[in-house]
Amino acid sequence: MAAISAAMVKELREMTGAGMMDCKKALTETDGNMDEAVEVLRKNGQAKMDKKAGRIAAEGLCKAVTKDGKTAVLVEVNSETDFVAKNEKFIAFVDEIAERVATSDVKDVEALLNEKSVADPSKTLNERLVELVSVIGEKLSVRRFEKVSADLLDTYIHGGGKIAVVVCAKTDVVNDDIKEALHNVSMQVAALSPRYVSVDEVPGDYVEHEKEILKAQIMNDPKESQKPEKVITGMIQGRINKQLKEICLNDQEYFRAEDGKQTVGQYIKEVGKANGANLSIAGFIRYETGEGMEKKEENFAEEVAKQING
């Protein structure tokens, strides 16, 4: 039996929002397996969603830029502290990375770092990165990047680079109204973090897995579990439909809708019709700094003690 530490309980609580004792019980039941413990909490109705994938830990900057309205680039460069993320030299390096991605055909970070620097063509980006590390005194890393093309693109940066978004649209008309609509959708993606454009994109195995979780929640409820099977099936379908509306962009409630009833898909259709355009959202990319990464927790008291004691 694995020892269940306070740190493990704390981590599971932060991931799920469940109570401390529930987390400890779930970890004990699963012999310390974090993923299985999340499943136990969800099936017991003590955790709504697995937040592990969206845990924000590392610092740094995300950058999104568009070239000529039809090609866009997203990059994420990490630092150890938020203080460094505000450093002018670090910001300039992130800008340089984005510019190189925009003009290159490389597909992975290793190949990108072997590209020549825009600021100093005598050096590679990796050599520039090593120099910057020595100057700033922190570990820095280029984590990821993407480049996309579409009929029309919009980029949006939130929180000074904490979140970066690119939204791609299919359209046969480009004007200020359509550009504004696409920018509004970019802000929607930044704020509400959808996973898919439409229900058609959602994998079937994801839906089946979520139905299993919902069924387990119902069967663990003394009152709900006594209902007829047909009613339970309907409850599960209703709840999964609600969940899909939350993760699918087109079905999300449009954040600027005055009556709170218009979906993003309806908003885009309305704008397209008003401008005589065949307008639709083709896709989106959303980067959030440190997404899914573990953050090093510093014990400052111990650090000071170490320095005093040499």
C-alpha positions in Angstrom: 0.0 0.0 0.0 1.5 3.3 -1.1 1.8 6.1 1.5 -0.7 8.9 0.9 1.1 12.2 1.5 -0.5 15.5 2.3 1.0 16.9 -1.0 -0.8 14.2 -3.0 -4.1 15.0 -1.3 -3.6 18.7 -2.0 -2.8 18.0 -5.6 -5.9 15.9 -6.1 -8.0 18.5 -4.4 -6.7 21.3 -6.7 -7.4 19.0 -9.7 -10.9 18.1 -8.8 -12.3 20.6 -6.3 -13.4 17.7 -4.1 -13.2 17.8 -0.3 -9.9 17.0 1.5 -11.2 13.8 3.2 -12.8 12.6 -0.1 -9.5 13.0 -1.9 -7.6 11.1 0.8 -10.2 8.3 0.7 -10.0 8.1 -3.1 -6.2 8.0 -3.1 -6.2 5.3 -0.4 -8.8 3.3 -2.4 -6.6 3.5 -5.6 -3.3 3.0 -3.8 -2.1 6.5 -4.7 -2.9 6.4 -8.4 -3.9 10.0 -9.2 -5.7 9.3 -12.5 -7.8 6.5 -10.9 -8.5 8.6 -7.9 -9.9 11.3 -10.2 -12.2 8.7 -11.8 -13.4 7.5 -8.3 -14.3 11.1 -7.3 -16.1 11.7 -10.6 -18.1 8.6 -10.3 -19.1 9.5 -6.8 -20.2 12.9 -8.0 -17.5 14.6 -5.9 -15.6 16.0 -8.9 -17.3 17.5 -12.0 -14.4 17.3 -14.4 -10.8 16.2 -14.5 -8.9 19.5 -14.3 -5.5 17.9 -14.6 -5.1 18.8 -18.3 -5.8 22.5 -17.6 -3.6 22.9 -14.6 -1.6 26.1 -15.0 1.9 26.0 -13.4 4.8 27.2 -15.4 5.4 30.8 -16.3 6.4 32.5 -19.6 4.6 34.0 -22.5 2.3 32.9 -25.3 2.3 34.9 -28.6 -0.1 34.9 -31.5 0.6 36.9 -34.7 -1.0 37.0 -38.1 0.5 37.6 -41.5 -1.6 39.1 -44.2 -4.8 37.9 -42.5 -4.5 34.4 -43.9 -1.5 32.9 -42.0 -1.1 32.9 -38.2 1.5 31.7 -35.7 1.2 30.7 -32.1 4.2 30.1 -29.9 4.8 29.4 -26.2 8.2 30.1 -24.5 8.5 29.2 -20.8 10.4 30.8 -17.9 10.7 29.8 -14.2 9.1 33.0 -12.9 6.5 35.5 -13.9 9.0 38.3 -13.2 11.2 37.0 -16.1 8.2 36.8 -18.4 8.1 40.7 -18.1 11.7 41.0 -19.0 12.3 43.1 -22.2 15.0 40.7 -23.5 12.7 37.7 -22.9 9.8 39.4 -24.6 12.0 40.3 -27.6 13.2 36.6 -27.8 9.6 35.4 -27.9 8.8 37.9 -30.7 11.9 36.6 -32.6 10.7 33.0 -32.2 7.3 33.9 -33.6 8.8 35.7 -36.5 11.0 32.8 -37.4 8.1 30.3 -37.2 6.2 32.6 -39.6 8.9 32.5 -42.2 10.0 28.9 -41.7 8.6 25.4 -42.7 10.0 23.6 -39.6 7.6 21.2 -37.8 9.1 20.7 -34.4 10.9 22.7 -31.7 14.3 21.0 -32.2 14.3 21.9 -35.9 13.2 25.4 -35.0 16.0 26.0 -32.6 18.5 25.0 -35.3 17.2 27.8 -37.5 19.3 31.0 -37.8 18.4 33.9 -35.5 16.6 36.8 -37.0 18.4 39.2 -34.6 21.8 37.7 -35.2 22.1 35.5 -38.3 25.6 34.3 -37.3 23.9 32.3 -34.5 21.1 29.7 -34.2 18.1 30.3 -32.1 19.4 27.7 -29.7 22.6 29.6 -29.3 20.6 32.8 -28.7 18.5 30.9 -26.1 21.7 29.7 -24.3 23.0 33.3 -24.2 19.7 34.5 -22.8 19.7 31.9 -20.1 23.1 33.0 -18.9 22.0 36.6 -18.8 18.7 36.1 -17.1 19.8 33.3 -14.8 16.7 31.1 -15.2 15.9 28.0 -17.2 14.1 29.1 -20.4 12.5 26.8 -23.0 10.7 27.0 -26.3 7.8 24.6 -25.6 5.5 24.6 -28.7 4.4 26.4 -31.8 1.8 26.1 -34.6 1.3 27.8 -37.9 -2.1 27.7 -39.7 -3.7 29.2 -42.8 -7.3 30.0 -43.6 -9.6 32.3 -45.7 -9.5 34.7 -42.7 -7.7 34.5 -39.3 -7.9 36.4 -36.1 -5.5 36.5 -33.2 -6.1 37.5 -29.6 -3.8 37.9 -26.6 -5.1 38.0 -23.1 -3.5 38.8 -19.8 -0.3 40.1 -21.3 0.5 36.8 -22.9 -1.0 34.3 -20.5 -3.4 33.2 -23.2 -3.1 33.3 -27.0 -5.8 32.4 -29.5 -6.1 32.0 -33.2 -9.5 31.5 -34.8 -9.8 30.3 -38.4 -12.8 31.1 -40.6 -14.1 29.9 -43.9 -15.6 32.9 -45.8 -16.1 34.2 -49.3 -16.5 37.8 -48.0 -14.0 39.8 -46.0 -15.0 43.1 -44.5 -14.9 45.0 -41.1 -18.1 43.4 -39.8 -16.8 39.8 -40.4 -13.4 40.7 -39.0 -15.1 42.1 -35.9 -17.2 38.9 -35.5 -14.2 36.7 -35.8 -12.4 38.8 -33.1 -15.4 38.4 -30.8 -15.1 34.6 -31.3 -11.4 34.8 -30.4 -12.3 36.4 -27.1 -15.0 33.7 -26.5 -12.3 31.0 -27.0 -9.9 32.7 -24.6 -12.6 33.1 -21.9 -14.5 29.9 -22.2 -11.9 27.5 -23.4 -13.9 25.2 -25.8 -12.3 21.9 -26.9 -14.0 21.5 -30.3 -15.7 23.6 -32.9 -18.8 21.4 -33.1 -20.4 18.3 -31.8 -19.4 16.4 -35.0 -15.7 16.7 -33.9 -16.2 15.1 -30.5 -14.7 11.6 -30.4 -17.3 8.8 -29.8 -15.1 7.2 -27.1 -15.1 10.5 -25.2 -18.9 10.6 -25.2 -19.2 6.9 -24.1 -16.7 7.5 -21.3 -18.6 10.5 -20.0 -21.9 8.5 -20.1 -20.3 5.9 -17.9 -19.3 8.5 -15.4 -22.7 10.0 -15.4 -24.4 6.6 -15.0 -22.1 5.8 -12.1 -23.0 9.2 -10.4 -26.7 8.4 -10.8 -26.4 4.8 -9.5 -24.5 6.1 -6.5 -27.4 8.4 -5.6 -30.0 6.6 -3.5 -32.9 8.6 -5.0 -31.9 8.8 -8.6 -30.9 5.1 -8.8 -34.4 4.0 -8.1 -35.9 5.6 -11.2 -36.9 3.5 -14.2 -34.1 2.6 -16.7 -35.8 4.7 -19.4 -35.8 7.8 -17.2 -32.1 7.2 -16.2 -31.2 6.9 -19.9 -32.9 10.2 -20.6 -31.2 11.8 -17.7 -27.8 10.7 -18.9 -28.4 11.9 -22.4 -29.7 15.3 -21.1 -26.6 15.8 -19.0 -24.2 14.7 -21.8 -25.9 17.2 -24.1 -25.4 20.0 -21.6 -21.8 19.0 -21.2 -21.2 19.0 -25.0 -22.6 22.5 -25.2 -20.0 23.7 -22.8 -17.0 22.2 -24.7 -18.2 22.8 -28.3 -17.6 26.4 -29.5 -20.6 26.6 -31.9 -23.0 25.5 -29.1 -21.6 27.7 -26.3 -23.7 30.6 -25.3 -22.3 33.7 -27.0 -20.7 35.9 -24.3 -22.1 39.1 -25.8 -25.6 37.9 -26.4 -28.0 40.4 -24.8 -30.7 37.8 -24.0 -28.2 35.1 -23.0 -29.8 32.6 -25.5 -27.8 33.1 -28.7 -25.1 30.5 -29.4 -21.8 31.3 -31.1 -22.9 29.3 -34.1 -26.1 31.4 -34.4 -24.1 34.6 -34.0 -21.8 33.7 -36.8 -24.7 32.6 -39.0 -26.4 35.9 -38.3 -23.3 38.0 -39.2 -22.8 35.9 -42.4 -26.3 36.4 -43.5 -26.2 40.2 -42.9 -23.1 40.5 -45.0 -24.0 38.1 -47.8 -21.2 35.7 -46.8 -20.9 32.0 -46.5 -19.2 32.3 -43.1 -18.3 29.5 -40.6 -15.6 28.8 -38.0 -13.1 26.3 -39.4 -11.0 25.8 -36.3 -9.2 27.4 -33.5 -6.0 27.0 -31.4 -5.8 28.2 -27.8 -2.5 28.3 -25.8 -2.4 29.0 -22.1 1.0 29.5 -20.4 2.1 26.5 -18.6 -1.0 24.5 -19.5 -0.6 20.9 -18.2 2.8 21.5 -16.7 3.8 20.9 -13.2 5.1 23.9 -11.3 8.0 23.7 -8.9 6.9 24.6 -5.4 9.5 26.5 -3.5 9.8 26.4 0.3 11.2 29.8 0.8 11.9 29.2 4.5 14.0 26.2 3.7 15.8 28.1 0.9 16.7 31.0 3.2 17.9 28.5 5.9 20.1 26.8 3.3 21.7 30.1 2.3 22.3 31.2 5.9 23.9 27.8 6.8 26.0 28.0 3.7 
